[in-house]
Amino acid sequence: MESRPMTEAQLKRPSFLSTLCILTFIGSGLGVIVNLLFSINYTTLVNLIERYGQSGSLIMPSPNHYLVTSFLNALSLVGAVLMWGFRKNGFFLYTLAQILLVVFPVIILGDQGVNTFGMIITGLFIFLYALNLKELKR
């Protein structure tokens, strides 16, 4: 039996999945841009924090930290794009990237890398995407 590609009518994306993907496009897209800018302008960032921040109690990650974070945000974005196209592997890519985005700062920065709010949002989005797994056909 020959497999035919699904038509656009057969691939009606639920609005809830669309909303999650759009929110991820925005959040992960901004994450890519901001972290790339932090990496590129690292010296300026350090100077601003020293001038206006409480640098004595803050551990500054290296520029490579921001590059890795930008890369993980890009993986998250790719996962959302794949889910937008009904690809189930996008969910797994997104989930892996999001878990690494939560764990990576803790490994590098220790206690200062813990982001409780980020963990809650990450868990919530993974759960909400998981509710839509049945919609992901390929």
C-alpha positions in Angstrom: 0.0 0.0 0.0 1.4 3.4 -1.0 1.7 6.1 1.5 0.5 9.5 0.4 1.5 12.8 2.0 -1.2 14.4 4.1 -3.0 17.3 2.6 -3.3 20.7 4.4 -6.9 19.9 5.3 -5.8 16.7 7.1 -3.2 18.6 9.0 -5.4 21.1 10.8 -3.3 22.4 13.7 -5.2 22.8 16.9 -5.1 26.4 18.1 -3.6 25.4 21.5 -0.6 23.8 19.8 -0.3 26.8 17.5 -0.3 29.1 20.6 2.4 27.0 22.3 4.5 27.0 19.2 4.2 30.8 18.7 5.1 31.5 22.4 8.1 29.2 21.9 9.1 31.0 18.6 9.0 34.3 20.6 10.8 33.1 23.7 13.4 30.9 22.1 14.0 33.4 19.3 14.7 36.1 21.8 16.9 33.7 23.7 19.0 33.1 20.7 19.3 36.8 19.9 19.9 38.0 23.5 22.5 35.4 24.3 24.4 35.9 21.0 24.5 39.7 21.8 25.7 38.9 25.4 28.4 36.7 24.0 29.5 39.3 21.3 29.3 42.2 23.7 30.7 40.4 26.7 33.2 43.0 27.8 30.5 45.8 27.6 28.1 43.6 29.6 30.7 43.0 32.3 31.5 46.7 32.5 27.8 47.6 32.9 27.3 45.0 35.6 30.4 46.3 37.5 29.3 49.9 37.1 25.6 49.5 38.0 25.2 46.1 39.5 26.2 44.2 42.6 29.2 42.5 40.9 30.7 41.4 44.2 28.0 38.8 44.8 27.6 37.8 41.1 29.5 35.1 39.3 29.8 36.1 35.6 29.7 33.2 33.2 32.1 33.2 30.3 31.1 34.4 26.8 31.0 30.7 25.8 28.2 30.2 28.4 26.1 32.6 26.4 27.0 30.9 23.1 25.9 27.5 24.5 22.7 29.0 25.8 22.1 30.6 22.4 22.6 27.2 20.8 20.2 25.5 23.2 17.6 28.1 22.5 18.1 27.5 18.8 17.5 23.8 19.3 14.4 24.6 21.2 13.3 26.8 18.4 13.9 24.0 15.8 11.9 21.6 18.0 9.0 24.0 17.9 9.3 24.5 14.2 9.2 20.7 13.8 6.1 20.5 16.0 4.5 23.2 13.9 4.9 20.9 11.0 3.4 18.0 13.0 6.7 16.2 13.6 6.8 14.2 16.8 10.6 14.3 17.0 10.3 18.1 17.5 8.8 17.4 20.9 11.8 15.4 21.9 14.3 17.9 20.6 12.4 20.7 22.3 12.2 18.8 25.6 15.9 17.9 25.5 16.9 21.6 24.8 14.7 22.9 27.5 16.0 20.5 30.2 19.6 21.4 29.2 18.7 25.1 29.4 17.6 24.5 33.1 20.5 22.2 34.0 23.4 23.9 32.2 23.5 27.1 34.3 23.4 25.0 37.5 26.4 23.0 36.3 28.4 26.1 35.4 27.3 28.6 38.1 26.2 26.3 41.0 23.5 27.7 43.2 23.5 31.0 41.3 22.4 29.1 38.2 19.2 27.9 39.8 16.1 29.5 38.2 13.0 28.2 40.0 10.7 30.3 37.8 12.4 29.0 34.7 12.1 25.4 35.9 8.4 25.9 36.5 7.8 27.4 33.1 9.9 24.7 31.4 8.0 21.9 33.1 4.7 23.5 32.3 5.5 23.9 28.6 6.8 20.4 28.3 3.6 19.1 29.9 1.4 21.2 27.7 3.3 20.1 24.6 3.0 16.5 25.8 -0.8 16.9 25.9 -0.6 17.6 22.1 1.6 14.6 21.2 -1.4 12.9 19.7 -1.7 15.7 17.2 1.9 15.2 16.0 1.5 12.7 13.2 4.9 12.2 11.7 
